[in-house]
Amino acid sequence: MSSGQDGTLESGRLRPPGLGLLLAEARGLFELNASLLLSPILMRAPKGDGHPVLALPGFLASDLSMVPMRRYLSGLGYQAHAWRMGRNLGGLGRMRDALRARLAEIHAATGRKVSLVGWSLGGVYARDLALWAPDKVRYVITLGSPFANDVRATNATRLYEALSGERVEDFAEAREAIAGDLPVPATSIYSRADGVVNWRTCLLRPSDRAENIEVLLASHLGLGVNPAALWAVADRLAQPEGEFSPFDRAGPFAVAYAPPEQAVSA
């Protein structure tokens, strides 16, 4: 079956990113190095109010992958927490109880609502947690997370199903809810240059407290350490609890963001 240049098959289903984008994922190392070099600028982001933030790693990753994110947020004044569950081998149903327990633990220990920052599959978990306990969640930020549209359109689907023991089609009702509107403010950060997931699977429905932010040329493996993505995360978390305003694409990384009207166009 042939496919179009817009990332869809003739059947209308989405397809995973092509081989060229997948091979280009190696540039994630350069994104990490760029953040290290630009750290003085990154630290000029709005400061945090000390509320807890739980960082959830992507598929096959561990807390080590979220160290740059947690250090950055800690430096800005947040209480950045690791998920403490080892390597993320997938399984929405299998991981639910542990994730809920971790969220409840942080909420009880701090006495404050917890913001969730999830990279790739970690973002799917984050959205599921927000649906389960909106009284414990302050904000949800996803980074290259395939939660909407045809979520099979990734280059990791078969491996996910083999290692997790779950099919993508399992928990259909829960996945439909995860793809819908959340009861808390949410931001989806994504890149059309993502070599692992089709960027259309990362799009939420914009509303008065939900938005998409496209980071130009970012890789999937580098999105969690990309300087423009880090700045956007810090800016979004700095909003007062219960308030939401659209992301201002001005600032030191302005050239790295697509205009908002392009962020949801096909």
VMD Tcl script that draws the C-alpha trace (Angstrom):
set ca {
  {0.00 0.00 0.00}
  {1.43 3.35 -0.99}
  {1.61 6.36 1.26}
  {1.42 10.08 0.82}
  {4.02 12.70 1.61}
  {1.84 13.95 4.46}
  {2.47 10.83 6.52}
  {-0.78 9.02 5.74}
  {-1.51 5.76 3.95}
  {-4.06 5.46 1.16}
  {-6.37 3.85 3.72}
  {-6.34 7.13 5.64}
  {-4.36 5.68 8.54}
  {-1.19 7.35 9.71}
  {2.19 5.79 9.06}
  {5.30 5.83 11.22}
  {8.09 8.28 10.34}
  {10.30 7.19 7.46}
  {13.76 5.68 7.64}
  {15.49 8.99 6.97}
  {13.93 10.64 10.02}
  {14.59 7.56 12.13}
  {18.29 7.54 11.24}
  {18.49 11.28 11.93}
  {17.53 10.64 15.57}
  {21.25 10.51 16.36}
  {21.17 14.31 16.44}
  {19.67 14.05 19.92}
  {23.22 14.15 21.28}
  {23.72 17.56 19.69}
  {20.52 18.81 21.31}
  {21.86 17.76 24.71}
  {25.18 19.49 24.03}
  {23.32 22.61 22.91}
  {21.44 22.72 26.20}
  {24.66 22.43 28.15}
  {26.22 25.26 26.17}
  {23.12 27.41 26.52}
  {22.51 26.68 30.20}
  {23.18 30.32 31.25}
  {20.35 31.40 28.95}
  {18.08 28.54 30.01}
  {18.43 29.57 33.64}
  {16.84 32.93 32.76}
  {13.49 31.16 32.38}
  {10.71 32.07 34.81}
  {11.44 30.70 38.28}
  {9.30 28.05 39.90}
  {7.18 28.35 43.02}
  {8.52 25.18 44.62}
  {5.67 22.87 43.67}
  {6.49 19.21 42.94}
  {7.08 17.95 39.40}
  {7.16 14.25 38.53}
  {9.29 13.40 35.47}
  {8.19 10.28 33.59}
  {10.65 8.66 31.13}
  {9.88 7.30 27.69}
  {9.70 3.73 26.46}
  {12.89 1.75 27.23}
  {14.30 4.72 29.15}
  {14.91 5.09 32.88}
  {15.22 7.94 35.37}
  {18.70 8.55 33.95}
  {17.16 9.97 30.77}
  {15.28 12.55 32.82}
  {18.29 13.73 34.85}
  {18.87 16.85 32.68}
  {15.19 17.78 32.95}
  {15.08 17.23 36.71}
  {18.30 19.17 37.32}
  {17.05 22.03 35.21}
  {13.72 22.23 37.01}
  {15.39 21.88 40.39}
  {17.66 24.79 39.49}
  {14.60 26.89 38.72}
  {13.08 26.18 42.11}
  {10.83 23.16 41.64}
  {10.80 19.92 43.61}
  {11.72 17.56 40.76}
  {10.95 13.90 41.43}
  {12.06 10.73 39.64}
  {9.60 7.96 38.92}
  {11.76 5.26 40.65}
  {10.42 2.33 38.66}
  {13.50 1.30 36.71}
  {13.43 0.98 32.95}
  {10.13 1.79 31.27}
  {9.22 -1.40 29.45}
  {5.69 -0.26 28.75}
  {2.25 -1.45 29.68}
  {-0.46 1.08 30.46}
  {-2.42 -1.45 32.48}
  {0.62 -3.05 34.10}
  {2.11 0.26 35.27}
  {-1.06 1.98 36.44}
  {-1.05 0.95 40.09}
  {2.61 1.85 40.60}
  {2.19 5.20 38.87}
  {-0.85 6.08 40.91}
  {0.95 5.12 44.10}
  {3.95 7.28 43.17}
  {1.74 10.29 42.43}
  {-0.19 9.83 45.68}
  {3.09 9.52 47.60}
  {4.47 12.81 46.27}
  {1.16 14.59 46.76}
  {0.92 13.40 50.37}
  {4.55 14.23 51.17}
  {4.41 17.77 49.75}
  {0.79 18.68 50.40}
  {0.63 20.23 46.93}
  {-0.65 19.31 43.51}
  {1.95 17.66 41.28}
  {2.82 18.74 37.74}
  {3.60 15.86 35.39}
  {6.23 16.02 32.63}
  {6.23 12.91 30.47}
  {8.54 12.12 27.59}
  {7.06 9.90 24.85}
  {5.27 6.98 26.57}
  {5.77 8.79 29.86}
  {3.42 11.47 28.57}
  {0.72 8.88 27.90}
  {1.06 7.79 31.53}
  {0.90 11.44 32.62}
  {-2.38 12.06 30.83}
  {-3.83 8.86 32.29}
  {-2.81 9.97 35.80}
  {-4.49 13.34 35.31}
  {-7.74 11.62 34.39}
  {-7.50 9.42 37.47}
  {-6.67 12.10 40.03}
  {-7.26 15.67 38.80}
  {-7.32 16.74 42.45}
  {-3.65 15.71 42.73}
  {-2.40 17.00 39.35}
  {-1.62 20.64 38.63}
  {-0.40 20.56 35.01}
  {0.48 17.99 32.33}
  {3.27 18.47 29.79}
  {3.98 15.81 27.19}
  {7.06 15.61 24.98}
  {6.65 13.69 21.73}
  {3.92 11.53 23.27}
  {1.73 9.44 20.92}
  {-1.65 9.66 22.63}
  {-3.99 10.82 19.84}
  {-5.19 9.79 16.40}
  {-3.67 6.52 15.13}
  {-1.30 5.67 17.98}
  {0.08 2.68 16.06}
  {1.92 5.15 13.82}
  {5.25 4.83 15.62}
  {8.45 2.94 14.92}
  {8.29 1.39 18.39}
  {4.83 -0.19 18.29}
  {5.89 -3.79 17.69}
  {8.62 -3.65 20.31}
  {6.23 -2.06 22.79}
  {3.73 -4.85 22.30}
  {6.41 -7.55 22.58}
  {7.94 -6.20 25.80}
  {4.82 -4.94 27.55}
  {2.59 -7.86 26.70}
  {-0.13 -5.41 25.71}
  {-1.50 -4.55 22.31}
  {-1.95 -0.90 21.43}
  {-5.65 -1.67 20.95}
  {-6.00 -2.90 24.54}
  {-7.71 -0.58 27.03}
  {-9.49 1.11 24.12}
  {-11.81 3.09 26.39}
  {-8.92 4.38 28.49}
  {-6.91 5.34 25.42}
  {-9.86 7.23 23.99}
  {-10.10 9.19 27.23}
  {-6.36 9.86 27.24}
  {-6.67 11.32 23.74}
  {-9.50 13.61 24.80}
  {-9.68 16.75 26.89}
  {-8.06 16.63 30.32}
  {-9.56 18.07 33.51}
  {-6.30 19.99 34.13}
  {-4.22 22.38 31.98}
  {-2.09 20.59 29.41}
  {0.63 21.30 26.86}
  {1.86 18.94 24.15}
  {5.37 19.67 22.86}
  {6.23 17.88 19.63}
  {8.30 18.01 16.45}
  {7.39 17.26 12.84}
  {10.97 16.00 12.48}
  {10.31 13.25 15.06}
  {11.79 10.00 13.76}
  {10.00 7.67 16.18}
  {6.36 8.79 16.35}
  {4.18 10.42 13.73}
  {3.78 13.99 15.00}
  {0.03 13.90 14.42}
  {-0.29 11.40 17.26}
  {0.99 14.11 19.62}
  {-1.70 16.70 18.92}
  {-4.23 17.56 21.60}
  {-7.38 19.55 20.94}
  {-6.53 23.21 21.70}
  {-8.79 24.94 24.21}
  {-8.68 27.73 26.76}
  {-6.35 25.57 28.87}
  {-4.69 23.22 26.40}
  {-2.19 23.89 23.62}
  {0.31 22.37 21.21}
  {3.85 23.71 20.87}
  {5.90 22.62 17.87}
  {9.68 22.71 18.26}
  {11.26 22.92 14.83}
  {13.76 20.22 13.78}
  {13.83 18.56 17.21}
  {14.34 14.80 17.37}
  {12.29 12.37 19.42}
  {15.31 11.19 21.39}
  {16.43 14.77 21.97}
  {13.12 16.42 22.74}
  {13.53 16.06 26.49}
  {16.92 17.81 26.41}
  {16.33 20.22 23.54}
  {16.95 23.79 24.79}
  {13.81 25.24 23.20}
  {11.71 22.41 24.63}
  {13.24 22.88 28.08}
  {12.47 26.60 27.97}
  {8.86 25.87 27.01}
  {8.51 23.37 29.86}
  {9.84 25.90 32.38}
  {7.60 28.66 31.03}
  {4.48 26.51 31.24}
  {5.20 25.23 34.76}
  {5.74 28.79 36.02}
  {2.09 29.69 35.52}
  {0.19 30.24 38.78}
  {-1.88 27.28 39.87}
  {-5.32 27.36 38.30}
  {-4.32 29.86 35.62}
  {-3.48 29.34 31.95}
  {-2.33 31.62 29.17}
  {-1.04 30.68 25.71}
  {2.68 30.15 25.30}
  {4.53 33.28 24.23}
  {6.91 32.24 21.46}
  {9.04 35.33 21.91}
  {12.26 35.09 23.88}
  {15.72 33.58 23.39}
  {14.47 30.53 21.47}
  {11.79 32.23 19.37}
  {13.20 30.94 16.07}
  {12.86 27.34 17.28}
  {9.05 27.39 17.52}
  {6.52 27.10 14.74}
  {3.81 29.79 14.71}
  {0.77 28.71 16.74}
  {-1.50 28.62 13.71}
  {0.81 26.02 12.16}
  {1.02 23.89 15.29}
  {-2.24 22.07 14.59}
  {-2.35 22.12 10.80}
  {-1.94 18.89 8.90}
}
mol new
graphics top color blue
foreach p $ca { graphics top sphere $p radius 0.5 }
foreach p [lrange $ca 0 end-1] q [lrange $ca 1 end] { graphics top cylinder $p $q radius 0.2 }
display resetview
